[in-house]
């Protein structure tokens, strides 16, 4: 499987971020064709104490071609537009491939 990973830094207003992420962004993102699974992890710290990161989202696709097809859809474009509107300065996006 291939996953699109979104790693978010600490937002200034955590309550507003959480509200938007849960009630607006997640429902938009879950509509992306080909998305197999979406896992969200709230970062609670690091081995050395606090973390500069707040949230990790992993979005799973069958393979890289499925991810590329998904990224061309209107649903994906809507998700990206929403992401930039509320967290563009907080997020780093990556693509990873699971190793067995």
SERO-4910 file (N, C-alpha, C, O; in steps of 0.05 Angstrom, whole numbers):
BEGIN
 pado doro    nc1    nc2    nc3   cac1   cac2   cac3    cc1    cc2    cc3    oc1    oc2    oc3
  Unk    A     17    -24      0      0      0      0     18     25      0     41     25      9
  Unk    A      6     46    -11     19     72    -11      2     91      6    -22     89      6
  Unk    A     15    109     20      0    128     36      9    156     31     33    162     28
  Unk    A    -10    174     32     -5    203     32     -5    211     61    -25    205     75
  Unk    A     16    224     70     19    230     98     18    260    101     32    275     87
  Unk    A      2    270    120      1    298    127     10    301    156     -1    289    174
  Unk    A     31    317    160     42    321    186     39    351    193     49    368    179
  Unk    A     24    356    214     17    384    222     33    393    246     36    379    265
  Unk    A     43    418    244     55    431    267     34    440    286     10    440    280
  Unk    A     42    449    310     24    459    330      8    484    321     21    503    313
  Unk    A    -18    483    320    -34    507    313    -35    526    336    -33    518    360
  Unk    A    -39    551    330    -42    572    351    -68    566    367    -68    567    392
  Unk    A    -90    561    353   -115    556    366   -123    527    362   -135    520    341
  Unk    A   -116    510    381   -121    481    378   -150    474    376   -158    457    361
  Unk    A   -167    488    391   -196    483    390   -207    489    362   -223    473    352
  Unk    A   -200    511    351   -210    518    324   -199    499    303   -214    490    285
  Unk    A   -174    491    306   -162    472    287   -177    445    289   -185    434    269
  Unk    A   -181    435    314   -194    409    317   -223    410    306   -232    391    293
  Unk    A   -237    432    311   -264    434    302   -265    433    271   -281    418    260
  Unk    A   -248    449    258   -248    449    229   -239    422    218   -251    411    199
  Unk    A   -218    411    230   -207    386    220   -228    363    221   -232    349    202
  Unk    A   -241    361    244   -261    340    248   -287    344    233   -297    325    221
  Unk    A   -297    368    232   -324    373    221   -325    383    193   -346    381    180
  Unk    A   -302    392    183   -302    402    155   -282    387    138   -289    375    118
  Unk    A   -257    386    146   -236    375    129   -238    344    126   -236    334    104
  Unk    A   -242    331    148   -244    301    147   -267    292    129   -262    274    113
  Unk    A   -291    302    132   -312    293    114   -306    298     84   -313    282     67
  Unk    A   -293    321     78   -286    326     50   -265    306     41   -268    294     19
  Unk    A   -245    301     57   -224    282     49   -233    254     46   -224    240     28
  Unk    A   -252    245     63   -261    218     61   -277    212     36   -282    189     30
  Unk    A   -284    232     21   -299    229     -5   -280    223    -28   -289    218    -50
  Unk    A   -253    225    -24   -234    221    -46   -236    193    -57   -233    174    -42
  Unk    A   -241    189    -83   -243    162    -94   -216    148    -91   -194    159    -95
  Unk    A   -217    122    -84   -194    106    -82   -181    106    -54   -164     90    -48
  Unk    A   -190    124    -37   -180    124     -9   -190    100      5   -214     95      8
  Unk    A   -172     83     14   -179     58     28   -183     61     58   -200     48     69
  Unk    A   -166     77     70   -167     80     99   -154    107    106   -135    116     92
  Unk    A   -164    119    127   -152    145    137   -149    142    167   -168    138    182
  Unk    A   -124    145    176   -117    143    204   -106    169    214    -88    180    201
  Unk    A   -118    180    235   -109    205    246    -98    200    274   -110    187    291
  Unk    A    -74    211    279    -61    208    305    -55    235    317    -42    252    304
  Unk    A    -64    240    341    -57    265    355    -30    260    369    -27    241    384
  Unk    A    -11    278    364     16    275    376     14    286    404      5    309    408
  Unk    A     22    270    424     20    279    452     47    285    464     49    293    487
  Unk    A     69    281    449     95    287    459    116    272    444    111    261    423
  Unk    A    140    273    454    163    259    442    179    246    464    175    253    488
  Unk    A    198    229    458    214    217    479    230    238    495    238    233    518
  Unk    A    234    262    484    249    283    498    230    304    510    240    325    519
  Unk    A    204    300    509    186    319    520    165    328    500    152    311    488
  Unk    A    161    354    497    141    364    479    150    360    450    173    357    444
  Unk    A    130    361    432    135    358    403    127    383    389    107    397    397
  Unk    A    141    390    367    132    412    351    109    404    333     97    421    320
  Unk    A    102    378    333     80    368    316     55    363    332     57    357    356
  Unk    A     33    367    319      7    365    332    -10    341    323    -23    328    339
  Unk    A     -9    336    296    -27    316    285    -13    302    262      2    315    247
  Unk    A    -19    276    258     -9    261    236    -33    247    223    -49    235    237
  Unk    A    -36    250    197    -57    236    182    -45    219    161    -29    229    145
  Unk    A    -53    194    160    -43    175    139    -67    166    123    -87    155    134
  Unk    A    -66    171     97    -87    164     78    -77    142     59    -58    147     44
  Unk    A    -89    119     61    -80     95     47    -93     91     20   -117     95     17
  Unk    A    -76     83      0    -86     77    -27    -73     50    -35    -52     42    -24
  Unk    A    -86     37    -54    -76     10    -63    -47     11    -72    -31     -6    -65
  Unk    A    -41     31    -89    -14     34    -99     -9     63   -109    -27     79   -107
  Unk    A     14     68   -119     21     95   -127      4    105   -149     -4    129   -150
  Unk    A     -3     88   -168    -21     96   -190    -49    104   -180    -61    123   -190
  Unk    A    -59     89   -160    -85     96   -149    -84    123   -135   -102    139   -137
  Unk    A    -62    129   -121    -58    155   -109    -57    177   -130    -70    198   -127
  Unk    A    -42    173   -151    -40    193   -173    -68    198   -185    -75    221   -191
  Unk    A    -83    177   -189   -110    181   -200   -128    197   -181   -143    214   -189
  Unk    A   -126    190   -156   -142    203   -135   -135    233   -134   -153    249   -130
  Unk    A   -110    240   -137   -102    268   -134   -113    285   -157   -112    310   -155
  Unk    A   -122    273   -178   -133    288   -201   -163    293   -199   -174    306   -216
  Unk    A   -175    281   -179   -205    283   -176   -213    310   -164   -198    324   -151
  Unk    A   -238    317   -169   -250    341   -157   -251    339   -127   -247    359   -113
  Unk    A   -256    316   -116   -256    312    -87   -229    318    -75   -227    330    -54
  Unk    A   -208    309    -88   -181    314    -78   -174    344    -80   -162    355    -62
  Unk    A   -182    356   -101   -177    385   -104   -192    401    -83   -182    420    -72
  Unk    A   -217    392    -76   -232    405    -55   -218    402    -28   -217    420    -12
  Unk    A   -207    378    -23   -193    373      2   -168    390      4   -162    402     25
  Unk    A   -153    392    -18   -128    408    -18   -135    438    -14   -121    452      0
  Unk    A   -156    447    -27   -164    475    -24   -172    481      5   -164    502     16
  Unk    A   -187    463     17   -194    467     45   -169    466     63   -167    483     81
  Unk    A   -152    448     58   -127    445     74   -111    471     73   -103    481     94
  Unk    A   -108    483     50    -92    508     48   -106    531     62    -93    550     71
  Unk    A   -133    530     64   -148    551     76   -145    552    107   -147    574    119
  Unk    A   -140    529    119   -139    530    148   -113    520    160   -107    524    183
  Unk    A    -96    507    143    -71    496    155    -48    496    135    -29    481    138
  Unk    A    -49    513    115    -28    513     95     -1    519    106     19    509     96
  Unk    A      0    535    127     26    542    139     35    521    160     57    524    171
  Unk    A     19    502    166     24    482    187     31    454    176     44    438    190
  Unk    A     24    448    152     25    421    142     49    415    124     57    432    108
  Unk    A     59    391    127     79    380    108     67    355     97     58    338    113
  Unk    A     68    351     71     57    328     58     79    310     48     99    320     38
  Unk    A     75    284     51     95    264     42     80    240     30     56    236     36
  Unk    A     93    225     14     83    200      3    101    177     13    126    179     10
  Unk    A     89    157     24    105    134     34     94    108     23     70    106     16
  Unk    A    111     88     23    103     62     14    109     42     37    131     42     48
  Unk    A     89     26     44     93      7     66    112    -15     57    111    -25     34
  Unk    A    129    -22     75    149    -43     70    141    -67     87    136    -65    111
  Unk    A    140    -90     75    132   -115     89    156   -130     98    153   -151    111
***
